[in-house]
């Protein structure tokens, strides 16, 4: 595999639920508001998860939320969506994608960069299937050391994670200053350019507020299993708390659960990723979740389904940055995310959108 492998959630405010009327099923239950949307019964969608799978309260669950929103809006019928979970190491991810394509799905959403190489090799065998890869790089082809160029049925859905990470880095520095703390931490999942974008933005955001604050950084491992190792995540987080960090930001998928455990044990703060993790953790952990970097994987998955249904999906890379609403930060912990913090960070957000701040992509 090439060395450069790149290692959201619909907000938890309730969506206005609708029922997708999809043909001959008798078991449809009308929603409470009585609305019914004619679902697109002609579209079949397959969703292939990577390590961590559904229930990771982060990356994979964010994709699920986007698909669920598409179902609720009638963009695809619920019975026309097939979900496939990976094994513990993700070693069967390519097999899962092939199964979904062979089953005749018009769209296959592959949740994770690690699907890129396999899809680059096999997409040409399934011209009637469109592949949308979250964090993908399949379409950069031989430039990235992959086999095929000019794929006409693959879309890479990518994000400017460094921009959102800048904002939570600023939050961390402001809160650290309030607490009289001079050290914060970063917990990465798999080593490589993708997660380094999170780290780079976070470090830059911290430095923008206070250059004297030290940022400790740890990575869990060199392959995708690093995103599903909460034990290792907890151990590394504990080490950083013991070294003086008062706040740790993670970009580690399901391994971030270990950070949250460590934060409770150390009575310190943590920053979530992808989804608004304050809304997903236990009541015991909630007071320790300062904010989360929102990576709108839900938006990417939802929009891919919508575009496939209306025939507007295009091959190549779609990039979701701050200007496009692809990254943001959460304000759910109102006890900590006070107006003085959010007003300052919202100003930084607008400066990024306006081009007044350029966020680095490498640490």
C-alpha positions in Angstrom: 0.0 0.0 0.0 1.3 3.5 -0.7 3.1 5.1 2.3 1.1 8.3 2.1 -2.2 6.5 3.1 -4.4 9.0 4.7 -5.3 8.1 7.9 -20.3 14.4 12.1 -23.0 13.6 12.7 -26.3 15.2 11.8 -26.7 17.3 15.0 -28.6 15.5 17.6 -31.4 17.9 17.5 -34.3 15.9 16.2 -34.8 15.8 12.5 -38.4 16.3 11.3 -39.2 12.7 10.6 -40.9 11.6 7.4 -41.9 8.2 6.2 -40.5 7.0 2.8 -43.4 5.4 1.0 -41.6 2.7 -0.9 -44.0 0.5 -2.6 -45.5 -2.7 -1.2 -44.3 -2.9 2.4 -47.3 -3.1 4.8 -45.3 -2.3 7.9 -44.6 1.4 7.3 -45.5 3.4 10.4 -46.6 7.0 9.7 -44.5 9.6 11.6 -46.0 11.6 14.4 -46.4 14.7 12.2 -48.3 12.8 9.6 -46.0 13.7 6.7 -45.2 11.1 4.1 -42.6 11.5 1.4 -42.5 9.3 -1.7 -39.3 7.4 -1.4 -36.9 6.7 -4.3 -37.6 3.0 -4.8 -35.3 2.9 -7.8 -32.1 3.6 -5.9 -30.2 0.9 -4.0 -27.4 2.0 -1.7 -24.7 -0.1 0.0 -22.7 1.1 3.0 -19.4 -0.5 3.8 -17.9 0.4 7.2 -14.3 0.2 8.3 -12.9 -0.8 11.7 -15.0 0.3 14.6 -18.2 -0.2 12.6 -21.5 1.1 13.7 -21.6 2.1 17.3 -18.2 3.8 17.4 -19.9 7.1 18.4 -17.6 8.9 16.0 -16.7 8.4 12.3 -18.8 5.4 11.3 -21.8 6.6 13.2 -21.6 10.0 11.5 -21.9 8.2 8.2 -24.9 6.3 9.4 -26.5 9.5 10.5 -26.2 10.9 7.0 -27.7 7.8 5.4 -30.5 7.9 8.0 -31.3 11.5 7.1 -31.4 10.5 3.4 -33.9 7.7 4.3 -36.0 10.1 6.4 -36.1 12.6 3.4 -37.2 9.8 1.0 -34.0 10.0 -1.0 -33.7 6.3 -0.7 -36.0 3.6 0.8 -34.9 2.1 4.0 -35.3 -1.4 2.6 -33.0 -0.5 -0.3 -30.1 0.3 2.0 -27.6 -2.5 2.8 -25.1 -2.2 5.6 -22.0 -4.3 5.9 -19.7 -4.4 9.0 -16.0 -5.2 8.8 -14.1 -7.8 10.8 -12.1 -6.6 13.7 -9.1 -5.7 11.6 -10.9 -4.5 8.5 -9.1 -7.1 6.4 -12.4 -8.0 4.6 -13.2 -4.4 3.6 -12.5 -5.0 -0.1 -14.6 -8.2 -0.1 -17.5 -6.2 1.5 -17.3 -3.6 -1.2 -17.3 -6.2 -4.0 -20.3 -7.9 -2.4 -22.3 -4.7 -2.4 -21.3 -3.9 -6.0 -22.2 -7.4 -7.2 -25.5 -7.2 -5.4 -26.5 -4.4 -7.9 -26.3 -1.3 -5.7 -26.2 1.8 -7.8 -24.2 3.6 -5.0 -21.7 2.1 -2.6 -20.6 4.4 0.2 -17.2 3.3 1.6 -16.6 4.7 5.0 -12.9 5.3 5.3 -9.7 6.1 3.3 -8.5 2.5 3.5 -11.0 1.5 0.9 -9.3 3.7 -1.7 -6.7 1.3 -3.1 -9.2 -1.6 -3.5 -11.8 0.5 -5.2 -9.2 2.0 -7.5 -8.4 -1.5 -8.7 -11.9 -2.9 -9.1 -14.3 0.1 -9.8 -13.8 -0.4 -13.6 -15.4 -3.8 -13.3 -18.7 -2.3 -12.1 -19.5 0.6 -14.5 -23.1 0.7 -13.3 -22.1 1.3 -9.7 -20.8 4.6 -8.3 -18.4 4.4 -5.4 -18.2 7.3 -2.9 -15.3 7.0 -0.5 -15.3 9.0 2.7 -11.7 10.5 3.1 -10.9 8.7 -0.2 -8.0 9.2 -2.5 -8.8 6.6 -5.2 -9.2 9.2 -7.9 -5.7 10.5 -7.7 -4.6 7.3 -9.3 -1.0 6.8 -10.3 0.0 10.1 -8.7 -0.7 8.4 -5.4 0.9 5.1 -6.4 -2.4 3.4 -7.3 -3.1 1.3 -10.4 -5.7 3.2 -12.4 -6.3 6.8 -13.6 -9.4 8.4 -14.9 -12.0 6.5 -12.9 -15.4 7.6 -14.1 -17.5 6.1 -11.3 -15.6 7.0 -8.2 -16.0 10.1 -6.0 -13.6 10.9 -3.1 -15.3 12.8 -0.3 -12.6 14.7 1.5 -12.5 17.3 4.2 -10.4 20.2 5.5 -9.9 18.6 8.9 -7.1 21.1 9.7 -9.6 24.0 9.6 -12.0 22.5 12.1 -9.1 21.3 14.3 -7.8 24.9 14.4 -11.0 26.0 16.1 -10.9 23.3 18.8 -7.2 24.1 19.3 -8.2 27.7 20.0 -10.9 26.5 22.4 -8.3 24.3 24.2 -5.9 27.2 24.6 -8.5 29.6 25.9 -9.8 27.1 28.4 -6.2 26.2 29.4 -5.6 29.8 30.1 -8.6 30.0 32.3 -7.4 27.0 34.2 -3.8 28.2 34.6 -2.6 25.3 32.5 0.4 25.4 30.1 0.1 22.0 28.4 -2.5 20.3 26.2 -2.4 17.1 24.2 -3.3 15.4 20.9 -4.2 11.7 20.5 -4.0 10.4 16.9 -5.2 7.1 15.6 -3.2 5.8 12.6 0.0 7.6 11.7 0.0 9.3 8.4 -0.9 12.4 6.5 -4.7 12.4 7.2 -4.5 12.4 11.0 -1.5 14.8 10.8 -3.9 17.3 9.3 -5.9 17.2 12.5 -2.7 17.5 14.6 -1.4 20.4 12.5 -4.6 22.4 12.7 -4.9 21.8 16.4 -1.4 22.9 17.1 -1.9 26.0 15.0 -5.1 26.9 16.8 -3.4 26.6 20.2 -0.5 28.7 19.1 -2.8 31.4 17.7 -4.1 32.0 21.1 -1.0 31.3 23.2 2.3 30.3 21.7 3.7 29.4 25.1 1.3 26.4 25.5 3.0 23.1 24.9 1.2 20.5 22.8 2.0 16.8 23.5 1.2 14.4 20.7 0.8 10.6 20.7 -0.3 8.2 18.0 -1.9 4.8 18.6 -0.4 2.8 15.8 0.7 2.4 12.1 -2.4 0.8 10.6 -6.2 1.1 10.7 -6.6 -1.0 13.8 -5.4 2.1 15.6 -8.9 3.4 15.3 -10.4 0.6 17.3 -8.0 0.3 20.3 -9.6 2.1 23.2 -7.2 0.4 25.7 -4.2 1.9 24.0 -6.0 5.2 23.6 -6.7 5.3 27.4 -3.0 4.4 28.2 -1.6 7.1 26.0 -4.1 9.7 27.2 -3.3 8.9 30.8 0.4 9.4 30.1 -0.3 12.8 28.6 -2.5 13.8 31.6 0.2 12.6 33.9 2.7 14.7 32.0 0.7 17.9 32.7 -1.9 18.1 29.9 -5.2 19.5 31.1 -7.0 19.0 27.8 -6.6 16.3 25.1 -8.1 16.3 21.6 -8.4 13.0 19.8 -8.6 12.1 16.1 -8.7 8.3 16.8 -12.2 7.0 16.0 -13.5 4.4 18.4 -10.2 4.5 20.3 -11.3 7.9 21.5 -13.5 6.1 24.1 -10.2 5.4 25.9 -9.5 9.1 26.1 -12.8 9.8 27.7 -12.2 7.1 30.3 -8.9 8.7 31.1 -10.3 12.2 31.3 -12.8 11.0 33.9 -10.1 9.2 35.9 -7.8 12.2 35.8 -10.6 14.7 36.3 -9.4 16.6 33.2 -11.0 17.7 29.9 -11.2 16.0 26.4 -12.2 17.2 23.0 -14.1 14.8 20.7 -14.0 14.5 16.9 -16.3 13.9 13.9 -19.6 13.8 15.8 -20.7 16.0 18.7 -19.4 13.5 21.2 -20.8 15.4 24.2 -24.2 14.1 23.1 -23.0 10.5 22.8 -21.0 9.7 25.9 -22.2 8.6 29.3 -23.5 11.2 31.9 -20.4 10.6 33.9 -18.2 11.6 30.9 -20.2 14.5 29.6 -18.8 17.2 32.0 -15.3 16.3 30.7 -16.1 16.8 27.0 -15.2 20.4 26.3 -16.1 20.5 22.6 -15.8 18.4 19.5 -14.5 19.0 16.0 -17.4 18.4 13.8 -16.4 16.7 10.5 -19.6 16.5 8.5 -19.3 12.9 7.3 -23.1 12.9 7.6 -23.4 15.7 5.1 -21.0 13.9 2.7 -22.9 10.6 2.9 -26.3 12.3 2.6 -25.3 14.4 -0.4 -23.7 11.5 -2.2 -27.1 9.7 -2.0 -29.0 12.7 -3.1 -26.7 13.3 -6.0 -26.8 9.7 -7.1 -30.6 9.8 -7.0 -30.9 13.0 -9.1 -28.0 12.0 -11.4 -25.7 14.8 -10.5 -22.9 12.9 -8.8 -19.6 13.5 -10.5 -16.3 11.6 -10.4 -13.2 13.1 -8.7 -12.8 14.8 -5.4 -15.4 16.7 -3.5 -13.9 18.8 -0.7 -15.8 19.9 2.4 -14.1 22.8 4.2 -15.3 25.4 6.6 -16.7 27.6 3.9 -18.8 24.6 2.6 -20.0 23.7 6.1 -17.9 20.6 6.1 -16.1 21.2 9.4 -17.1 23.1 12.5 -17.0 22.9 16.3 -19.7 22.0 18.9 -21.1 24.2 21.7 -23.2 21.6 23.5 -21.4 21.7 26.8 -22.8 25.1 27.8 -21.2 25.0 31.2 -17.8 25.3 29.6 -18.5 26.7 26.1 -19.4 30.1 27.4 -20.1 33.1 25.3 -16.7 34.6 25.7 -15.1 31.5 24.2 -17.7 30.9 21.4 -17.6 34.6 20.3 -13.9 34.6 20.0 -13.8 31.2 18.2 -16.6 32.3 15.9 -14.5 35.3 14.8 -11.6 32.9 14.0 -14.0 30.7 12.0 -15.1 33.7 9.9 -11.4 34.7 9.4 -10.7 31.2 8.0 -13.7 31.5 5.7 -12.6 34.9 4.5 -9.1 33.7 3.9 -7.5 35.9 6.6 -6.2 32.8 8.4 -4.6 30.0 6.4 -4.4 26.8 8.5 -1.4 24.5 7.9 -2.0 20.9 6.9 1.2 19.4 8.3 2.5 19.7 11.9 
